[in-house]
Amino acid sequence: MYSRLLHCIVVITFLSAVIGCSSSTRTRSNYRDGVKVSGVITYREKAALPPNAVVTARLVDITQPAAPMLLREVIITKPGQVPVPFVMTADPGSINQNHNYAVEATIKSGHNVMWRTTQQYGVITRGNPTNGLMVWVQRVDEE
């Protein structure tokens, strides 16, 4: 009886170790080729984008809010109409699991910013997503 109980404990311990190793290996391999962040940029207004619109999506490290650090930027020319899809891949060496990351976006017409994000869209760390993001931009008031 004692030997059977000991055998069960050894098997459970072994399986726990194998499962734990495989999940951590899977996580590391996701970052080996880079961290892909994707979603769409959109707004609520019923207004068409002008033909010369340029959409910019940025992945920033916001750990120090007073000094956000740009990790990746994607510029989409001729985006068509909203929602505008985006995909960015960050260098895995630039990701620190103890930092906070966010996606920011702007839509310009010529040199004028027409729409921009007004809130942070957390990504990658702290349980935040890396795909399926819906990034909302707000119309910029003209002054």
N, CA, C and O atoms as a GROMACS GRO file, in nm:
protein
  572
    1MET      N    1   0.083  -0.120   0.000
    1MET     CA    2   0.000   0.000   0.000
    1MET      C    3   0.087   0.125   0.000
    1MET      O    4   0.063   0.218  -0.077
    2TYR      N    5   0.189   0.127   0.088
    2TYR     CA    6   0.278   0.242   0.097
    2TYR      C    7   0.351   0.262  -0.036
    2TYR      O    8   0.366   0.375  -0.081
    3SER      N    9   0.396   0.155  -0.098
    3SER     CA   10   0.470   0.162  -0.224
    3SER      C   11   0.380   0.215  -0.336
    3SER      O   12   0.426   0.290  -0.422
    4ARG      N   13   0.254   0.177  -0.336
    4ARG     CA   14   0.161   0.224  -0.438
    4ARG      C   15   0.136   0.375  -0.420
    4ARG      O   16   0.130   0.447  -0.520
    5LEU      N   17   0.121   0.422  -0.299
    5LEU     CA   18   0.101   0.564  -0.271
    5LEU      C   19   0.224   0.644  -0.313
    5LEU      O   20   0.212   0.750  -0.373
    6LEU      N   21   0.341   0.593  -0.281
    6LEU     CA   22   0.465   0.659  -0.319
    6LEU      C   23   0.477   0.666  -0.472
    6LEU      O   24   0.518   0.768  -0.526
    7HIS      N   25   0.440   0.558  -0.539
    7HIS     CA   26   0.443   0.554  -0.685
    7HIS      C   27   0.351   0.662  -0.743
    7HIS      O   28   0.389   0.732  -0.837
    8CYS      N   29   0.230   0.676  -0.690
    8CYS     CA   30   0.135   0.778  -0.737
    8CYS      C   31   0.190   0.919  -0.716
    8CYS      O   32   0.176   1.005  -0.803
    9ILE      N   33   0.253   0.942  -0.602
    9ILE     CA   34   0.310   1.073  -0.574
    9ILE      C   35   0.422   1.105  -0.673
    9ILE      O   36   0.431   1.217  -0.723
   10VAL      N   37   0.506   1.007  -0.703
   10VAL     CA   38   0.616   1.027  -0.798
   10VAL      C   39   0.559   1.057  -0.937
   10VAL      O   40   0.608   1.148  -1.005
   11VAL      N   41   0.458   0.982  -0.980
   11VAL     CA   42   0.398   1.004  -1.112
   11VAL      C   43   0.336   1.142  -1.121
   11VAL      O   44   0.354   1.212  -1.220
   12ILE      N   45   0.262   1.184  -1.020
   12ILE     CA   46   0.198   1.316  -1.019
   12ILE      C   47   0.303   1.426  -1.021
   12ILE      O   48   0.288   1.524  -1.093
   13THR      N   49   0.408   1.410  -0.943
   13THR     CA   50   0.516   1.509  -0.941
   13THR      C   51   0.582   1.520  -1.078
   13THR      O   52   0.609   1.630  -1.126
   14PHE      N   53   0.608   1.406  -1.140
   14PHE     CA   54   0.671   1.404  -1.273
   14PHE      C   55   0.582   1.473  -1.376
   14PHE      O   56   0.629   1.555  -1.454
   15LEU      N   57   0.453   1.438  -1.376
   15LEU     CA   58   0.361   1.499  -1.472
   15LEU      C   59   0.350   1.650  -1.451
   15LEU      O   60   0.343   1.726  -1.547
   16SER      N   61   0.347   1.693  -1.326
   16SER     CA   62   0.341   1.837  -1.297
   16SER      C   63   0.463   1.909  -1.351
   16SER      O   64   0.452   2.018  -1.407
   17ALA      N   65   0.580   1.847  -1.334
   17ALA     CA   66   0.704   1.908  -1.385
   17ALA      C   67   0.702   1.915  -1.536
   17ALA      O   68   0.743   2.016  -1.593
   18VAL      N   69   0.657   1.809  -1.603
   18VAL     CA   70   0.653   1.807  -1.750
   18VAL      C   71   0.555   1.912  -1.802
   18VAL      O   72   0.587   1.985  -1.895
   19ILE      N   73   0.437   1.920  -1.743
   19ILE     CA   74   0.338   2.019  -1.786
   19ILE      C   75   0.390   2.159  -1.763
   19ILE      O   76   0.374   2.246  -1.849
   20GLY      N   77   0.451   2.184  -1.650
   20GLY     CA   78   0.507   2.316  -1.620
   20GLY      C   79   0.615   2.354  -1.718
   20GLY      O   80   0.619   2.469  -1.763
   21CYS      N   81   0.702   2.262  -1.754
   21CYS     CA   82   0.810   2.291  -1.849
   21CYS      C   83   0.754   2.319  -1.987
   21CYS      O   84   0.800   2.410  -2.055
   22SER      N   85   0.657   2.242  -2.028
   22SER     CA   86   0.606   2.261  -2.164
   22SER      C   87   0.536   2.395  -2.177
   22SER      O   88   0.546   2.458  -2.282
   23SER      N   89   0.465   2.442  -2.074
   23SER     CA   90   0.396   2.569  -2.088
   23SER      C   91   0.495   2.684  -2.088
   23SER      O   92   0.475   2.781  -2.161
   24SER      N   93   0.601   2.678  -2.007
   24SER     CA   94   0.697   2.787  -2.008
   24SER      C   95   0.776   2.787  -2.138
   24SER      O   96   0.812   2.894  -2.188
   25THR      N   97   0.804   2.672  -2.194
   25THR     CA   98   0.872   2.665  -2.323
   25THR      C   99   0.785   2.726  -2.432
   25THR      O  100   0.834   2.797  -2.519
   26ARG      N  101   0.656   2.698  -2.427
   26ARG     CA  102   0.563   2.751  -2.526
   26ARG      C  103   0.561   2.903  -2.518
   26ARG      O  104   0.558   2.970  -2.622
   27THR      N  105   0.562   2.959  -2.398
   27THR     CA  106   0.560   3.103  -2.382
   27THR      C  107   0.686   3.166  -2.440
   27THR      O  108   0.679   3.266  -2.511
   28ARG      N  109   0.802   3.106  -2.411
   28ARG     CA  110   0.926   3.160  -2.465
   28ARG      C  111   0.927   3.153  -2.617
   28ARG      O  112   0.973   3.247  -2.682
   29SER      N  113   0.878   3.045  -2.674
   29SER     CA  114   0.882   3.033  -2.820
   29SER      C  115   0.790   3.134  -2.887
   29SER      O  116   0.815   3.173  -3.001
   30ASN      N  117   0.683   3.178  -2.820
   30ASN     CA  118   0.596   3.281  -2.878
   30ASN      C  119   0.672   3.411  -2.899
   30ASN      O  120   0.643   3.484  -2.994
   31TYR      N  121   0.769   3.441  -2.815
   31TYR     CA  122   0.844   3.565  -2.824
   31TYR      C  123   0.971   3.553  -2.906
   31TYR      O  124   1.033   3.655  -2.937
   32ARG      N  125   1.011   3.432  -2.942
   32ARG     CA  126   1.138   3.412  -3.013
   32ARG      C  127   1.142   3.492  -3.143
   32ARG      O  128   1.244   3.555  -3.173
   33ASP      N  129   1.034   3.490  -3.220
   33ASP     CA  130   1.031   3.560  -3.349
   33ASP      C  131   0.975   3.700  -3.338
   33ASP      O  132   0.952   3.765  -3.440
   34GLY      N  133   0.952   3.747  -3.220
   34GLY     CA  134   0.896   3.879  -3.198
   34GLY      C  135   0.759   3.871  -3.135
   34GLY      O  136   0.695   3.766  -3.134
   35VAL      N  137   0.715   3.983  -3.084
   35VAL     CA  138   0.585   3.992  -3.021
   35VAL      C  139   0.492   4.065  -3.117
   35VAL      O  140   0.510   4.184  -3.144
   36LYS      N  141   0.395   3.993  -3.169
   36LYS     CA  142   0.302   4.049  -3.267
   36LYS      C  143   0.181   4.109  -3.196
   36LYS      O  144   0.117   4.043  -3.114
   37VAL      N  145   0.152   4.234  -3.228
   37VAL     CA  146   0.036   4.306  -3.174
   37VAL      C  147  -0.051   4.345  -3.293
   37VAL      O  148  -0.002   4.404  -3.389
   38SER      N  149  -0.180   4.312  -3.286
   38SER     CA  150  -0.266   4.341  -3.401
   38SER      C  151  -0.406   4.380  -3.356
   38SER      O  152  -0.449   4.350  -3.245
   39GLY      N  153  -0.476   4.448  -3.445
   39GLY     CA  154  -0.613   4.490  -3.418
   39GLY      C  155  -0.661   4.583  -3.526
   39GLY      O  156  -0.612   4.580  -3.640
   40VAL      N  157  -0.757   4.668  -3.490
   40VAL     CA  158  -0.810   4.768  -3.584
   40VAL      C  159  -0.818   4.903  -3.514
   40VAL      O  160  -0.832   4.912  -3.392
   41ILE      N  161  -0.807   5.008  -3.596
   41ILE     CA  162  -0.822   5.145  -3.548
   41ILE      C  163  -0.951   5.198  -3.610
   41ILE      O  164  -0.973   5.186  -3.730
   42THR      N  165  -1.035   5.258  -3.524
   42THR     CA  166  -1.165   5.304  -3.574
   42THR      C  167  -1.213   5.424  -3.494
   42THR      O  168  -1.150   5.464  -3.395
   43TYR      N  169  -1.324   5.483  -3.536
   43TYR     CA  170  -1.388   5.592  -3.464
   43TYR      C  171  -1.538   5.580  -3.479
   43TYR      O  172  -1.588   5.506  -3.564
   44ARG      N  173  -1.612   5.655  -3.395
   44ARG     CA  174  -1.757   5.644  -3.390
   44ARG      C  175  -1.829   5.735  -3.490
   44ARG      O  176  -1.940   5.704  -3.532
   45GLU      N  177  -1.766   5.845  -3.530
   45GLU     CA  178  -1.831   5.939  -3.620
   45GLU      C  179  -1.865   5.873  -3.754
   45GLU      O  180  -1.795   5.783  -3.800
   46LYS      N  181  -1.973   5.919  -3.813
   46LYS     CA  182  -2.010   5.871  -3.947
   46LYS      C  183  -1.949   5.968  -4.047
   46LYS      O  184  -2.018   6.048  -4.110
   47ALA      N  185  -1.818   5.958  -4.060
   47ALA     CA  186  -1.744   6.044  -4.152
   47ALA      C  187  -1.643   5.958  -4.226
   47ALA      O  188  -1.578   5.871  -4.168
   48ALA      N  189  -1.631   5.985  -4.354
   48ALA     CA  190  -1.535   5.911  -4.435
   48ALA      C  191  -1.395   5.968  -4.415
   48ALA      O  192  -1.377   6.087  -4.392
   49LEU      N  193  -1.297   5.880  -4.424
   49LEU     CA  194  -1.158   5.927  -4.423
   49LEU      C  195  -1.129   5.996  -4.555
   49LEU      O  196  -1.175   5.951  -4.660
   50PRO      N  197  -1.052   6.106  -4.552
   50PRO     CA  198  -1.016   6.171  -4.678
   50PRO      C  199  -0.919   6.083  -4.757
   50PRO      O  200  -0.852   5.998  -4.699
   51PRO      N  201  -0.910   6.103  -4.887
   51PRO     CA  202  -0.823   6.020  -4.970
   51PRO      C  203  -0.676   6.026  -4.930
   51PRO      O  204  -0.601   5.930  -4.954
   52ASN      N  205  -0.632   6.136  -4.870
   52ASN     CA  206  -0.492   6.149  -4.831
   52ASN      C  207  -0.466   6.110  -4.685
   52ASN      O  208  -0.362   6.145  -4.629
   53ALA      N  209  -0.560   6.040  -4.623
   53ALA     CA  210  -0.545   6.002  -4.482
   53ALA      C  211  -0.425   5.909  -4.463
   53ALA      O  212  -0.394   5.824  -4.547
   54VAL      N  213  -0.360   5.927  -4.349
   54VAL     CA  214  -0.249   5.841  -4.308
   54VAL      C  215  -0.277   5.799  -4.164
   54VAL      O  216  -0.297   5.882  -4.077
   55VAL      N  217  -0.277   5.667  -4.142
   55VAL     CA  218  -0.303   5.613  -4.008
   55VAL      C  219  -0.170   5.564  -3.951
   55VAL      O  220  -0.095   5.493  -4.017
   56THR      N  221  -0.143   5.603  -3.828
   56THR     CA  222  -0.020   5.561  -3.762
   56THR      C  223  -0.056   5.488  -3.633
   56THR      O  224  -0.133   5.539  -3.551
   57ALA      N  225   0.000   5.368  -3.616
   57ALA     CA  226  -0.016   5.292  -3.492
   57ALA      C  227   0.121   5.281  -3.427
   57ALA      O  228   0.220   5.254  -3.496
   58ARG      N  229   0.128   5.303  -3.295
   58ARG     CA  230   0.255   5.298  -3.223
   58ARG      C  231   0.244   5.204  -3.104
   58ARG      O  232   0.144   5.203  -3.032
   59LEU      N  233   0.348   5.125  -3.084
   59LEU     CA  234   0.362   5.043  -2.964
   59LEU      C  235   0.461   5.115  -2.875
   59LEU      O  236   0.576   5.137  -2.913
   60VAL      N  237   0.416   5.153  -2.754
   60VAL     CA  238   0.501   5.230  -2.664
   60VAL      C  239   0.512   5.164  -2.528
   60VAL      O  240   0.418   5.101  -2.480
   61ASP      N  241   0.628   5.180  -2.467
   61ASP     CA  242   0.650   5.138  -2.328
   61ASP      C  243   0.606   5.255  -2.242
   61ASP      O  244   0.667   5.362  -2.247
   62ILE      N  245   0.501   5.236  -2.163
   62ILE     CA  246   0.445   5.344  -2.082
   62ILE      C  247   0.476   5.326  -1.934
   62ILE      O  248   0.407   5.380  -1.848
   63THR      N  249   0.580   5.248  -1.904
   63THR     CA  250   0.617   5.224  -1.765
   63THR      C  251   0.645   5.355  -1.693
   63THR      O  252   0.607   5.372  -1.577
   64GLN      N  253   0.712   5.448  -1.761
   64GLN     CA  254   0.734   5.581  -1.707
   64GLN      C  255   0.647   5.677  -1.787
   64GLN      O  256   0.689   5.725  -1.893
   65PRO      N  257   0.526   5.706  -1.738
   65PRO     CA  258   0.430   5.785  -1.816
   65PRO      C  259   0.483   5.920  -1.865
   65PRO      O  260   0.443   5.967  -1.971
   66ALA      N  261   0.571   5.982  -1.790
   66ALA     CA  262   0.625   6.112  -1.830
   66ALA      C  263   0.722   6.100  -1.948
   66ALA      O  264   0.752   6.198  -2.015
   67ALA      N  265   0.772   5.978  -1.971
   67ALA     CA  266   0.869   5.958  -2.079
   67ALA      C  267   0.842   5.825  -2.151
   67ALA      O  268   0.923   5.733  -2.142
   68PRO      N  269   0.728   5.815  -2.224
   68PRO     CA  270   0.700   5.690  -2.296
   68PRO      C  271   0.807   5.664  -2.402
   68PRO      O  272   0.859   5.757  -2.463
   69MET      N  273   0.838   5.537  -2.422
   69MET     CA  274   0.942   5.500  -2.517
   69MET      C  275   0.880   5.425  -2.635
   69MET      O  276   0.812   5.324  -2.616
   70LEU      N  277   0.903   5.475  -2.755
   70LEU     CA  278   0.850   5.413  -2.876
   70LEU      C  279   0.928   5.285  -2.907
   70LEU      O  280   1.051   5.287  -2.916
   71LEU      N  281   0.855   5.174  -2.923
   71LEU     CA  282   0.917   5.047  -2.959
   71LEU      C  283   0.898   5.015  -3.107
   71LEU      O  284   0.987   4.961  -3.172
   72ARG      N  285   0.782   5.050  -3.157
   72ARG     CA  286   0.750   5.015  -3.296
   72ARG      C  287   0.644   5.111  -3.346
   72ARG      O  288   0.556   5.153  -3.270
   73GLU      N  289   0.652   5.145  -3.474
   73GLU     CA  290   0.553   5.232  -3.536
   73GLU      C  291   0.521   5.177  -3.674
   73GLU      O  292   0.610   5.135  -3.748
   74VAL      N  293   0.393   5.178  -3.709
   74VAL     CA  294   0.349   5.134  -3.840
   74VAL      C  295   0.269   5.249  -3.901
   74VAL      O  296   0.175   5.300  -3.840
   75ILE      N  297   0.306   5.287  -4.022
   75ILE     CA  298   0.237   5.395  -4.093
   75ILE      C  299   0.161   5.333  -4.210
   75ILE      O  300   0.218   5.264  -4.295
   76ILE      N  301   0.031   5.359  -4.212
   76ILE     CA  302  -0.057   5.300  -4.313
   76ILE      C  303  -0.106   5.412  -4.405
   76ILE      O  304  -0.186   5.496  -4.366
   77THR      N  305  -0.055   5.411  -4.528
   77THR     CA  306  -0.100   5.509  -4.626
   77THR      C  307  -0.211   5.444  -4.709
   77THR      O  308  -0.214   5.322  -4.726
   78LYS      N  309  -0.299   5.524  -4.759
   78LYS     CA  310  -0.415   5.474  -4.835
   78LYS      C  311  -0.489   5.365  -4.757
   78LYS      O  312  -0.503   5.252  -4.805
   79PRO      N  313  -0.536   5.398  -4.635
   79PRO     CA  314  -0.598   5.296  -4.550
   79PRO      C  315  -0.739   5.256  -4.590
   79PRO      O  316  -0.793   5.159  -4.536
   80GLY      N  317  -0.799   5.327  -4.685
   80GLY     CA  318  -0.940   5.299  -4.715
   80GLY      C  319  -1.025   5.365  -4.608
   80GLY      O  320  -1.002   5.480  -4.572
   81GLN      N  321  -1.122   5.293  -4.557
   81GLN     CA  322  -1.210   5.347  -4.453
   81GLN      C  323  -1.194   5.266  -4.325
   81GLN      O  324  -1.140   5.155  -4.325
   82VAL      N  325  -1.243   5.324  -4.214
   82VAL     CA  326  -1.236   5.253  -4.085
   82VAL      C  327  -1.335   5.138  -4.086
   82VAL      O  328  -1.437   5.146  -4.154
   83PRO      N  329  -1.306   5.033  -4.014
   83PRO     CA  330  -1.188   5.011  -3.930
   83PRO      C  331  -1.065   4.978  -4.014
   83PRO      O  332  -1.073   4.908  -4.116
   84VAL      N  333  -0.949   5.030  -3.969
   84VAL     CA  334  -0.823   5.010  -4.039
   84VAL      C  335  -0.741   4.905  -3.963
   84VAL      O  336  -0.705   4.929  -3.848
   85PRO      N  337  -0.711   4.792  -4.024
   85PRO     CA  338  -0.633   4.689  -3.955
   85PRO      C  339  -0.485   4.729  -3.944
   85PRO      O  340  -0.431   4.797  -4.031
   86PHE      N  341  -0.421   4.684  -3.835
   86PHE     CA  342  -0.278   4.706  -3.818
   86PHE      C  343  -0.214   4.582  -3.757
   86PHE      O  344  -0.279   4.506  -3.685
   87VAL      N  345  -0.086   4.563  -3.786
   87VAL     CA  346  -0.006   4.456  -3.728
   87VAL      C  347   0.133   4.513  -3.703
   87VAL      O  348   0.192   4.574  -3.792
   88MET      N  349   0.183   4.494  -3.583
   88MET     CA  350   0.319   4.537  -3.548
   88MET      C  351   0.390   4.421  -3.482
   88MET      O  352   0.329   4.345  -3.406
   89THR      N  353   0.518   4.406  -3.511
   89THR     CA  354   0.597   4.303  -3.445
   89THR      C  355   0.713   4.371  -3.374
   89THR      O  356   0.795   4.437  -3.437
   90ALA      N  357   0.719   4.353  -3.242
   90ALA     CA  358   0.827   4.413  -3.163
   90ALA      C  359   0.938   4.312  -3.142
   90ALA      O  360   0.914   4.191  -3.136
   91ASP      N  361   1.059   4.363  -3.132
   91ASP     CA  362   1.175   4.280  -3.101
   91ASP      C  363   1.154   4.218  -2.963
   91ASP      O  364   1.128   4.290  -2.867
   92PRO      N  365   1.167   4.085  -2.951
   92PRO     CA  366   1.144   4.021  -2.821
   92PRO      C  367   1.240   4.070  -2.713
   92PRO      O  368   1.207   4.067  -2.594
   93GLY      N  369   1.359   4.116  -2.753
   93GLY     CA  370   1.455   4.167  -2.655
   93GLY      C  371   1.413   4.299  -2.594
   93GLY      O  372   1.466   4.340  -2.490
   94SER      N  373   1.318   4.368  -2.658
   94SER     CA  374   1.273   4.497  -2.606
   94SER      C  375   1.157   4.483  -2.508
   94SER      O  376   1.115   4.583  -2.448
   95ILE      N  377   1.105   4.362  -2.489
   95ILE     CA  378   0.991   4.340  -2.400
   95ILE      C  379   1.039   4.295  -2.262
   95ILE      O  380   1.113   4.197  -2.249
   96ASN      N  381   0.997   4.366  -2.160
   96ASN     CA  382   1.028   4.334  -2.022
   96ASN      C  383   0.895   4.304  -1.953
   96ASN      O  384   0.807   4.390  -1.949
   97GLN      N  385   0.879   4.185  -1.900
   97GLN     CA  386   0.752   4.144  -1.839
   97GLN      C  387   0.710   4.232  -1.720
   97GLN      O  388   0.595   4.227  -1.678
   98ASN      N  389   0.802   4.312  -1.666
   98ASN     CA  390   0.769   4.402  -1.556
   98ASN      C  391   0.731   4.541  -1.602
   98ASN      O  392   0.705   4.629  -1.520
   99HIS      N  393   0.726   4.563  -1.732
   99HIS     CA  394   0.691   4.694  -1.787
   99HIS      C  395   0.547   4.694  -1.837
   99HIS      O  396   0.483   4.590  -1.847
  100ASN      N  397   0.497   4.813  -1.867
  100ASN     CA  398   0.362   4.831  -1.921
  100ASN      C  399   0.373   4.883  -2.064
  100ASN      O  400   0.453   4.972  -2.092
  101TYR      N  401   0.292   4.826  -2.153
  101TYR     CA  402   0.295   4.863  -2.294
  101TYR      C  403   0.156   4.902  -2.340
  101TYR      O  404   0.056   4.853  -2.286
  102ALA      N  405   0.149   4.990  -2.440
  102ALA     CA  406   0.020   5.034  -2.491
  102ALA      C  407   0.031   5.063  -2.640
  102ALA      O  408   0.140   5.085  -2.693
  103VAL      N  409  -0.085   5.063  -2.705
  103VAL     CA  410  -0.095   5.104  -2.846
  103VAL      C  411  -0.158   5.242  -2.848
  103VAL      O  412  -0.259   5.267  -2.782
  104GLU      N  413  -0.098   5.330  -2.927
  104GLU     CA  414  -0.152   5.464  -2.952
  104GLU      C  415  -0.175   5.475  -3.103
  104GLU      O  416  -0.111   5.405  -3.181
  105ALA      N  417  -0.267   5.563  -3.142
  105ALA     CA  418  -0.293   5.578  -3.286
  105ALA      C  419  -0.331   5.721  -3.319
  105ALA      O  420  -0.387   5.794  -3.237
  106THR      N  421  -0.299   5.759  -3.441
  106THR     CA  422  -0.344   5.888  -3.495
  106THR      C  423  -0.388   5.867  -3.639
  106THR      O  424  -0.345   5.775  -3.708
  107ILE      N  425  -0.477   5.956  -3.683
  107ILE     CA  426  -0.515   5.962  -3.823
  107ILE      C  427  -0.493   6.107  -3.866
  107ILE      O  428  -0.549   6.200  -3.808
  108LYS      N  429  -0.410   6.123  -3.969
  108LYS     CA  430  -0.378   6.256  -4.020
  108LYS      C  431  -0.432   6.274  -4.162
  108LYS      O  432  -0.450   6.177  -4.236
  109SER      N  433  -0.456   6.399  -4.196
  109SER     CA  434  -0.485   6.439  -4.333
  109SER      C  435  -0.384   6.548  -4.363
  109SER      O  436  -0.391   6.658  -4.308
  110GLY      N  437  -0.291   6.518  -4.450
  110GLY     CA  438  -0.180   6.612  -4.472
  110GLY      C  439  -0.096   6.618  -4.344
  110GLY      O  440  -0.052   6.514  -4.294
  111HIS      N  441  -0.075   6.739  -4.292
  111HIS     CA  442   0.002   6.754  -4.168
  111HIS      C  443  -0.089   6.769  -4.046
  111HIS      O  444  -0.040   6.782  -3.934
  112ASN      N  445  -0.219   6.766  -4.066
  112ASN     CA  446  -0.314   6.789  -3.958
  112ASN      C  447  -0.361   6.657  -3.895
  112ASN      O  448  -0.407   6.567  -3.965
  113VAL      N  449  -0.350   6.648  -3.764
  113VAL     CA  450  -0.403   6.533  -3.692
  113VAL      C  451  -0.554   6.551  -3.681
  113VAL      O  452  -0.601   6.650  -3.626
  114MET      N  453  -0.628   6.456  -3.735
  114MET     CA  454  -0.774   6.463  -3.733
  114MET      C  455  -0.834   6.383  -3.617
  114MET      O  456  -0.929   6.427  -3.552
  115TRP      N  457  -0.776   6.264  -3.590
  115TRP     CA  458  -0.821   6.178  -3.482
  115TRP      C  459  -0.698   6.125  -3.407
  115TRP      O  460  -0.591   6.109  -3.466
  116ARG      N  461  -0.715   6.100  -3.278
  116ARG     CA  462  -0.607   6.040  -3.199
  116ARG      C  463  -0.666   5.964  -3.080
  116ARG      O  464  -0.779   5.989  -3.038
  117THR      N  465  -0.587   5.872  -3.028
  117THR     CA  466  -0.632   5.800  -2.908
  117THR      C  467  -0.631   5.896  -2.791
  117THR      O  468  -0.546   5.984  -2.780
  118THR      N  469  -0.729   5.877  -2.703
  118THR     CA  470  -0.736   5.960  -2.581
  118THR      C  471  -0.728   5.873  -2.457
  118THR      O  472  -0.738   5.924  -2.345
  119GLN      N  473  -0.710   5.745  -2.475
  119GLN     CA  474  -0.691   5.654  -2.362
  119GLN      C  475  -0.584   5.552  -2.399
  119GLN      O  476  -0.547   5.538  -2.516
  120GLN      N  477  -0.534   5.482  -2.298
  120GLN     CA  478  -0.431   5.383  -2.322
  120GLN      C  479  -0.494   5.247  -2.350
  120GLN      O  480  -0.589   5.207  -2.283
  121TYR      N  481  -0.441   5.179  -2.448
  121TYR     CA  482  -0.485   5.044  -2.483
  121TYR      C  483  -0.370   4.950  -2.448
  121TYR      O  484  -0.281   4.926  -2.529
  122GLY      N  485  -0.375   4.897  -2.324
  122GLY     CA  486  -0.269   4.811  -2.273
  122GLY      C  487  -0.256   4.683  -2.353
  122GLY      O  488  -0.355   4.622  -2.394
  123VAL      N  489  -0.131   4.643  -2.376
  123VAL     CA  490  -0.102   4.521  -2.451
  123VAL      C  491   0.016   4.446  -2.388
  123VAL      O  492   0.091   4.501  -2.308
  124ILE      N  493   0.028   4.322  -2.425
  124ILE     CA  494   0.141   4.231  -2.401
  124ILE      C  495   0.154   4.182  -2.258
  124ILE      O  496   0.141   4.062  -2.234
  125THR      N  497   0.179   4.270  -2.162
  125THR     CA  498   0.205   4.225  -2.025
  125THR      C  499   0.086   4.250  -1.934
  125THR      O  500  -0.011   4.316  -1.972
  126ARG      N  501   0.096   4.198  -1.814
  126ARG     CA  502  -0.007   4.218  -1.710
  126ARG      C  503  -0.143   4.165  -1.752
  126ARG      O  504  -0.247   4.220  -1.713
  127GLY      N  505  -0.144   4.059  -1.831
  127GLY     CA  506  -0.269   3.997  -1.874
  127GLY      C  507  -0.337   4.068  -1.989
  127GLY      O  508  -0.449   4.031  -2.026
  128ASN      N  509  -0.273   4.168  -2.047
  128ASN     CA  510  -0.331   4.241  -2.160
  128ASN      C  511  -0.315   4.161  -2.288
  128ASN      O  512  -0.222   4.081  -2.300
  129PRO      N  513  -0.404   4.182  -2.386
  129PRO     CA  514  -0.400   4.103  -2.510
  129PRO      C  515  -0.289   4.148  -2.605
  129PRO      O  516  -0.227   4.252  -2.585
  130THR      N  517  -0.266   4.068  -2.707
  130THR     CA  518  -0.174   4.105  -2.814
  130THR      C  519  -0.246   4.110  -2.948
  130THR      O  520  -0.191   4.161  -3.046
  131ASN      N  521  -0.367   4.058  -2.955
  131ASN     CA  522  -0.440   4.062  -3.082
  131ASN      C  523  -0.588   4.088  -3.057
  131ASN      O  524  -0.637   4.078  -2.944
  132GLY      N  525  -0.657   4.122  -3.164
  132GLY     CA  526  -0.800   4.150  -3.154
  132GLY      C  527  -0.830   4.284  -3.089
  132GLY      O  528  -0.941   4.305  -3.040
  133LEU      N  529  -0.734   4.376  -3.088
  133LEU     CA  530  -0.754   4.506  -3.024
  133LEU      C  531  -0.850   4.592  -3.106
  133LEU      O  532  -0.846   4.592  -3.229
  134MET      N  533  -0.933   4.666  -3.038
  134MET     CA  534  -1.020   4.766  -3.100
  134MET      C  535  -0.973   4.899  -3.042
  134MET      O  536  -1.006   4.934  -2.929
  135VAL      N  537  -0.895   4.972  -3.121
  135VAL     CA  538  -0.837   5.099  -3.077
  135VAL      C  539  -0.924   5.212  -3.129
  135VAL      O  540  -0.934   5.235  -3.250
  136TRP      N  541  -0.986   5.283  -3.036
  136TRP     CA  542  -1.076   5.393  -3.072
  136TRP      C  543  -1.000   5.525  -3.071
  136TRP      O  544  -0.924   5.553  -2.978
  137VAL      N  545  -1.021   5.604  -3.174
  137VAL     CA  546  -0.963   5.738  -3.180
  137VAL      C  547  -1.076   5.840  -3.173
  137VAL      O  548  -1.189   5.813  -3.216
  138GLN      N  549  -1.044   5.957  -3.120
  138GLN     CA  550  -1.142   6.065  -3.104
  138GLN      C  551  -1.103   6.180  -3.196
  138GLN      O  552  -0.985   6.205  -3.220
  139ARG      N  553  -1.204   6.251  -3.247
  139ARG     CA  554  -1.178   6.366  -3.334
  139ARG      C  555  -1.103   6.472  -3.252
  139ARG      O  556  -1.136   6.498  -3.136
  140VAL      N  557  -1.003   6.532  -3.315
  140VAL     CA  558  -0.925   6.639  -3.254
  140VAL      C  559  -0.999   6.770  -3.281
  140VAL      O  560  -1.032   6.802  -3.395
  141ASP      N  561  -1.023   6.846  -3.175
  141ASP     CA  562  -1.091   6.975  -3.191
  141ASP      C  563  -0.997   7.073  -3.259
  141ASP      O  564  -0.880   7.085  -3.222
  142GLU      N  565  -1.049   7.142  -3.358
  142GLU     CA  566  -0.970   7.244  -3.426
  142GLU      C  567  -0.973   7.371  -3.343
  142GLU      O  568  -1.079   7.412  -3.296
  143GLU      N  569  -0.860   7.432  -3.327
  143GLU     CA  570  -0.853   7.554  -3.246
  143GLU      C  571  -0.819   7.675  -3.330
  143GLU      O  572  -0.809   7.786  -3.277
   0.00000   0.00000   0.00000
